[in-house]
């Protein structure tokens, strides 16, 4: 009986994680929120007057997220915090993890249905989630439930214990804010993009700066959380790559998917094996690399992304899922 109840709750884990991720802007916090949702659900008893089990769980998850957001600062990307920097060794002091919109593994936040995945992938991109951070928490919940998950106004009103009029008013305000901040839609991952990513991996692992630069969009961006330092433009990125401290030399990249975009676990050679170093998220636009976000503080999270914690010298993973 207990096992059946746990299994029933767990069937909602992925979609709830995606919802909580959009609310909180952190894959780690989203998983904590879902776990707390299940704990509260386990201690309570489902009231059929509150709707289906799914609706009930979303109501609990929403309250968990609202509780977590009461004292939280707005998460951001580097480009939301400061103007672009100039190439150079001074990247400033690191900011705490709570300052950043952080990624989430696609397989933990997107459902298995291919049609749903294609539609929802856009809504877990870093730029979209960063834009959501500008909404007050309840407006954020309304917009996600109405425009992302396609709940009716009446369903959202019941979930939030409010009126349809209030929901529609909050949605109107949220849409107005998002209209000024939401990013352009990402390009779908095509065979051409996969070929571009394969060339990126090859150039990166050889640390061929000229080849890497040739793959960049003219106004590409490069950022490295937890540092607020970031660059815009092919020339500045090329200059930074050319004067690297050597960390990226002899590196290895292993593909995964994070926050709706192609991503790579970056490994560095320690003299014995390749060890986790950073998680790299790549966006493509116009047949070129448009952005490179390298999370320098997520090496410990590689298992979440299906990435090994070491690579033997002879292991040469390549390509992209």
N, C-alpha and C positions, 0 to 999 in steps of 0.2 A: 504493500500500500504506500509506504513512504517512498520507495523507489519510483513508483508510478507518478506520484505527486511531483517529485523532483524532476523527473523526465518531462512531465507536462510543462512545468515552468521553463525548463531549459530550451524548449522548442522556440521560445520567444527571445532567447538571449541575443542573437545576432541583430535582429531589427531594433531591439531596445538599446543595444550598444551603439548602433548608428544614430539613434535618436539622442541619446545622452551625449554622444560625441559632438553633435551639432550644437547642443545646448552648452556644453562645457569647454569645448575647444582642446581637449586633451584625451588621447586614447587611454592613458592610465586612469584618469579620473572617471572616464566613461565606464570602464570595467568595474571600478569601485562602486559607482552609482548603481549599476545593474546588480551587483552582488548585494548591496544594501536593499535594493528593491525586492529581491528574492527573500531576503531575511524578513523584511516587513510583511511580505505576502505570506510567508510561511507561518508567521506568528498570528496573522489575522485570519479571517474567514471570508471567502468571496461572497459578497452580497449581490444576488442576481439583479436587484434594483439598480445597481451601479453599472449594469451592462454586462457584456461578455467578459471572460477572463482576460482577454487581450486588452480591452478598454480599461479594466480595473488595474492591470499591470502598468499601462501607460500613465494612469492617474497617479499611481504610487511613484513611478519613475520621475514624473514631472515634479512632484513635491520634493523628492530627494534632490533633484537638480536645483530647484529654487532654494532649498535649504543651503546647498553647497555654494550657491552664487551670492548669498546675502553679504558675505564679507570678502568676496573675491574681487581682485582687480581685473580689468579687461585684458584678456590675452591679445597678443598682436604678432605680426611679422616684423622683421627688421625694417622694411620699407615704410611701416606705419609709425615708426618711432623716431626716425631721423632722416635727413637728406642723404643721398649717396656719398660715400667717402671717396678718398683718393687712394690709389694703390700704395701700399707701404706696410711696414712691419707692425705699426701700432694699431691694434684692433680694439683697444679699450678693455675694460673689465667685463667679465661675464655677468649676465643677469640671471636671476634664479629661474628655475623651470616654470614657475607660475606666471612668468612674464610672457611666455611664448604660446602661440597656437602650435600645438604639437601634433604629429601625424597619428594615424591609426591604421593598422593592417586592414587591407580591403576585405580579407576573408572573415574578419571579426566584426565588420560593420555593415556589410552588404549582403543581401539575401542571395540564395543560389540561383534563382530564376534569371536567365540571361537578359530577358527583356527588362526586368526590374533593375538589374545591375547597371545596364547601360543608362537608364534614366536617372538613377540615384547617384552614380559615380560623381557626377558634376557637383552634387550637394555636399560632398565630403572633401572637396579640394581645399587646400590651405587658404586660398584667397577668398573662397566663399564663406568658409567657417570664420575667417578673420572679419569679414563684413558683418556676419551675424553678431559678432561681439559688440557691435555698436548699438544693438537693440537692447532695451530693458528686458530683463529675464522673461516676464510674462508675454511681452510682445514677441520675443524670440520663440517661445513655445507655440504661440498662435500661428506665427508664420510657418514654422516647421510642420506643424500638424496640418495646416490648411494647404499650403502651396507645395510642400515637399511630399508629405505622406497622403495628401488628398482626402483628409477627413472633411466631413460636412461641418458647417458652422454650428449646427445643432449638436453634433457629436462633441465638438470642441467645447461648446458651452457647458454640456453635461460634465465633461472631464474636468474643466476648470471651476465648476460650480458657479457659473455666472450666466449672463444672458446672451442670446444671439446678437443683440444690438451691440453689446460690449465687445464681443468677439470680432464683429465686423469693423467696429471702430478701431480696435487694436491692430487688426490686419491692414487697414488702410494706412495707418501711421507707419507700420513696419515696412510695408511696400514702398512708401515714399522715401524712407531712409535707405532701403536696399537699392533703390533706383539710382542713387548717387554713389553707391559703393560697390555693388556687385560686380565681379569681374566679367570679362567677355567669356563666352562658353569655350571650353577646351576643345581641341580637335580630337575626334575619335582616333583610337590607336589602329593604324593601318599597317599593311606590309611595308609601305615606304617609311613609316615611323620606326618600325622594328629594324629596318636596315640602317636607319640613322643611328639608332641606339646601339646597334652592333658595332658601327664604326666609332661611336663615342667610347665604348668599352675598350676597343682595340687601341685607340689613341691614348686613352687614359692609362691603360696598363703599361703601355710603352713610354708614357709620359712625354708624348710628342706634342709640345705646345703649339707648334704651327698647325698640326692636324686638328687638335682640339679647337683652336681658334677658328679654323675654317668651318667648323660645324655650328658656330654660335650665330644667333640672330644679331643683327646690328645693334639693337637696344636690349640685348640680353641682360639679365640680372644674376648676381651671385651673392648668396648670403650664407652665414655660418653661425646659426644659433649654438651656444648661448650668447654670442657677441652681437651687439647692435650694428656693428660694422657691416656694410654691404656695398656692392659696386653695381653700376649700370653702364652698359656699353661694351662692345667687343674689345675695343682697344685697352680699356682699363682692366678688364678681366685678363686679357692676354699678358699685360704687364705684371699683374699679380701672380699669374701662373709661372711666368718666366723667372720670378724672384722668390719662388717657394723655398721654404726651409728644408725641403727634402722629404717631408712627411709623405708626399704622394708618390714618390719614386718607389718602384718595385711593388706598387699597390695592386690589389686584386679587387674586382667587382663581381658580386653575385646578385642576380636579379630577383626582385620581388615586386609587390604592388603596395603602395601606401597612399592613403588619402586620395584615392581615385586616379593616381598618376603612376607611371613607371618609376621604380625606385631600385636602389642598389645598396647592398651591404658593402661598405668599403673596408678592406682588410689591409693591414700593414705588416711588413716582414719584421720579425723580432730576432732573427738569426737562427731560429729553429722552425718556426711555422708562421703562417699568416694569422694574425689575431684581429678581432673586431676593432674598428677604429671609429667609423661614422656611418650614419644612414643618409644616403643621398637621394633626394627627390628631384625628378627632371620633368619639365614641361616643354612641349614642342609646339611651335607655331610657324607656319609658313615654310615647312621643310627644314627648320633649323632649331637648335636648342634655345628656348626662350628664357628658361630660368633653371638655376641650379641652387637648391637649398640643401646645405650639408649640415645635418645635426651632429655636432661633435660630442654631444653628451648622451647619445642613445646606444652606444655600443653594448651596454648591458641588456638592452631590450631585443637583441637579435633573435632569440628564440620565438618571440611573439610574432615575428615576421617570417618564420620558417627558415631562418638563416642559421647555419652552424656557428658554433663558438670558436672554431679554428679551422684552418685549411692546411692540409699537408702540402709540402712543396710541390709534389707532382700533380696535385689536383688542379685542373684547368677548367673551371666552369665558365661557360660563355653563353651568349644568346640572351633571349628574354622570353618570359612566359607569355 
